[in-house]
């Protein structure tokens, strides 16, 4: 089975700030609770092929993002 859905997506759970933040031109920034770290093409595939659920793993090991 090689349809692009063999591996789970990797998701980052963000800490949402209590203080409102502003983006470009002073527009209030809408913070995300979750974002995709790896596997966004799997989300697009699932939507296009009628999936109602896909497997994901929440990763919050920030050492993954640090460069040595």
CNS distance restraints for C-alpha pairs under 8 A (distance, minus, plus):
assign (resid   1 and name CA) (resid   6 and name CA) 7.61 0.50 0.50
assign (resid   2 and name CA) (resid   6 and name CA) 6.91 0.50 0.50
assign (resid   4 and name CA) (resid  42 and name CA) 6.38 0.50 0.50
assign (resid   4 and name CA) (resid  45 and name CA) 7.40 0.50 0.50
assign (resid   5 and name CA) (resid  42 and name CA) 6.08 0.50 0.50
assign (resid   5 and name CA) (resid  45 and name CA) 7.91 0.50 0.50
assign (resid   5 and name CA) (resid  46 and name CA) 7.88 0.50 0.50
assign (resid   8 and name CA) (resid  39 and name CA) 7.41 0.50 0.50
assign (resid   8 and name CA) (resid  54 and name CA) 7.40 0.50 0.50
assign (resid   8 and name CA) (resid  55 and name CA) 5.02 0.50 0.50
assign (resid   8 and name CA) (resid  56 and name CA) 4.79 0.50 0.50
assign (resid   8 and name CA) (resid  57 and name CA) 6.57 0.50 0.50
assign (resid   9 and name CA) (resid  36 and name CA) 7.16 0.50 0.50
assign (resid   9 and name CA) (resid  37 and name CA) 7.74 0.50 0.50
assign (resid   9 and name CA) (resid  38 and name CA) 5.81 0.50 0.50
assign (resid   9 and name CA) (resid  39 and name CA) 4.67 0.50 0.50
assign (resid   9 and name CA) (resid  40 and name CA) 7.19 0.50 0.50
assign (resid   9 and name CA) (resid  42 and name CA) 7.13 0.50 0.50
assign (resid   9 and name CA) (resid  43 and name CA) 7.98 0.50 0.50
assign (resid   9 and name CA) (resid  55 and name CA) 6.62 0.50 0.50
assign (resid   9 and name CA) (resid  56 and name CA) 4.58 0.50 0.50
assign (resid   9 and name CA) (resid  57 and name CA) 6.26 0.50 0.50
assign (resid  10 and name CA) (resid  36 and name CA) 6.03 0.50 0.50
assign (resid  10 and name CA) (resid  37 and name CA) 5.41 0.50 0.50
assign (resid  10 and name CA) (resid  38 and name CA) 5.00 0.50 0.50
assign (resid  10 and name CA) (resid  39 and name CA) 6.44 0.50 0.50
assign (resid  10 and name CA) (resid  56 and name CA) 5.77 0.50 0.50
assign (resid  10 and name CA) (resid  57 and name CA) 5.03 0.50 0.50
assign (resid  10 and name CA) (resid  58 and name CA) 6.02 0.50 0.50
assign (resid  10 and name CA) (resid  59 and name CA) 6.45 0.50 0.50
assign (resid  11 and name CA) (resid  34 and name CA) 6.56 0.50 0.50
assign (resid  11 and name CA) (resid  35 and name CA) 5.69 0.50 0.50
assign (resid  11 and name CA) (resid  36 and name CA) 4.60 0.50 0.50
assign (resid  11 and name CA) (resid  37 and name CA) 5.41 0.50 0.50
assign (resid  11 and name CA) (resid  38 and name CA) 7.15 0.50 0.50
assign (resid  11 and name CA) (resid  56 and name CA) 6.66 0.50 0.50
assign (resid  11 and name CA) (resid  57 and name CA) 5.86 0.50 0.50
assign (resid  11 and name CA) (resid  58 and name CA) 4.60 0.50 0.50
assign (resid  11 and name CA) (resid  59 and name CA) 5.84 0.50 0.50
assign (resid  12 and name CA) (resid  34 and name CA) 5.59 0.50 0.50
assign (resid  12 and name CA) (resid  35 and name CA) 5.40 0.50 0.50
assign (resid  12 and name CA) (resid  36 and name CA) 6.25 0.50 0.50
assign (resid  12 and name CA) (resid  37 and name CA) 6.26 0.50 0.50
assign (resid  12 and name CA) (resid  58 and name CA) 5.64 0.50 0.50
assign (resid  12 and name CA) (resid  59 and name CA) 5.41 0.50 0.50
assign (resid  12 and name CA) (resid  60 and name CA) 5.95 0.50 0.50
assign (resid  13 and name CA) (resid  33 and name CA) 5.83 0.50 0.50
assign (resid  13 and name CA) (resid  34 and name CA) 4.61 0.50 0.50
assign (resid  13 and name CA) (resid  35 and name CA) 6.80 0.50 0.50
assign (resid  13 and name CA) (resid  58 and name CA) 6.59 0.50 0.50
assign (resid  13 and name CA) (resid  59 and name CA) 7.34 0.50 0.50
assign (resid  13 and name CA) (resid  60 and name CA) 6.74 0.50 0.50
assign (resid  14 and name CA) (resid  32 and name CA) 6.93 0.50 0.50
assign (resid  14 and name CA) (resid  33 and name CA) 5.18 0.50 0.50
assign (resid  14 and name CA) (resid  34 and name CA) 5.87 0.50 0.50
assign (resid  14 and name CA) (resid  35 and name CA) 7.79 0.50 0.50
assign (resid  15 and name CA) (resid  33 and name CA) 7.01 0.50 0.50
assign (resid  16 and name CA) (resid  31 and name CA) 6.42 0.50 0.50
assign (resid  16 and name CA) (resid  32 and name CA) 7.37 0.50 0.50
assign (resid  16 and name CA) (resid  33 and name CA) 6.58 0.50 0.50
assign (resid  17 and name CA) (resid  31 and name CA) 7.99 0.50 0.50
assign (resid  20 and name CA) (resid  28 and name CA) 7.09 0.50 0.50
assign (resid  20 and name CA) (resid  29 and name CA) 7.40 0.50 0.50
assign (resid  21 and name CA) (resid  28 and name CA) 5.93 0.50 0.50
assign (resid  21 and name CA) (resid  29 and name CA) 5.48 0.50 0.50
assign (resid  22 and name CA) (resid  26 and name CA) 5.20 0.50 0.50
assign (resid  22 and name CA) (resid  27 and name CA) 5.41 0.50 0.50
assign (resid  22 and name CA) (resid  28 and name CA) 4.39 0.50 0.50
assign (resid  22 and name CA) (resid  29 and name CA) 5.07 0.50 0.50
assign (resid  23 and name CA) (resid  27 and name CA) 5.20 0.50 0.50
assign (resid  23 and name CA) (resid  28 and name CA) 5.93 0.50 0.50
assign (resid  23 and name CA) (resid  29 and name CA) 5.30 0.50 0.50
assign (resid  36 and name CA) (resid  40 and name CA) 6.12 0.50 0.50
assign (resid  39 and name CA) (resid  43 and name CA) 6.95 0.50 0.50
assign (resid  40 and name CA) (resid  44 and name CA) 6.64 0.50 0.50
assign (resid  41 and name CA) (resid  45 and name CA) 6.17 0.50 0.50
assign (resid  42 and name CA) (resid  46 and name CA) 6.04 0.50 0.50
assign (resid  43 and name CA) (resid  47 and name CA) 6.23 0.50 0.50
assign (resid  43 and name CA) (resid  54 and name CA) 7.98 0.50 0.50
assign (resid  44 and name CA) (resid  48 and name CA) 6.18 0.50 0.50
assign (resid  45 and name CA) (resid  49 and name CA) 6.13 0.50 0.50
assign (resid  46 and name CA) (resid  50 and name CA) 6.14 0.50 0.50
assign (resid  46 and name CA) (resid  51 and name CA) 4.96 0.50 0.50
assign (resid  46 and name CA) (resid  52 and name CA) 7.78 0.50 0.50
assign (resid  46 and name CA) (resid  54 and name CA) 7.43 0.50 0.50
assign (resid  47 and name CA) (resid  51 and name CA) 6.04 0.50 0.50
assign (resid  47 and name CA) (resid  52 and name CA) 7.93 0.50 0.50
assign (resid  62 and name CA) (resid  66 and name CA) 6.89 0.50 0.50
